[in-house]
């Protein structure tokens, strides 16, 4: 199965808070109960999810998530159950829920020759957006986010 290239990033309107996380991606057959089984496996070993998204293409789905444990604690139980697990460095980007703010992030990455390979997120009304930005060049992306202003926490 193809490797879902990805990483993530962190940005706040007034400051850039860099948070190193791991993005896990698991390709699975698109059938009822698959997500339940994965969640059950992770729950049994005490892994909590801090974010999750899925994409479906025909008979295949990709489950993308972040967790509160180290990569081995997440990878081993899933692989032991027969799942293929991909992982990448990640950043979470927090920004205003405004197309212009999101455009600026995209433009800055493009200026640095960074390809966005996946972008997903959520927002609350009156609050900012929390984006997971998956890119092909994590070090260049990190430098671009740092130049957007702010300090590491």
Secondary structure, 3 states (H helix, E strand, C coil): CCCCCCCCCCCCCCCCCCCCEEEEEEEEECCCCHHHHHHHHHHHCCCCEEEEEEEEECCEEEEEEEECCCHHHHHHHHHHCCCCCEEEEECEEEEECCHHHHHHHHHHHHHCCCCEEEEEEEECCCCEEEEEEEECCHHHHHHHHHHCCCCCC
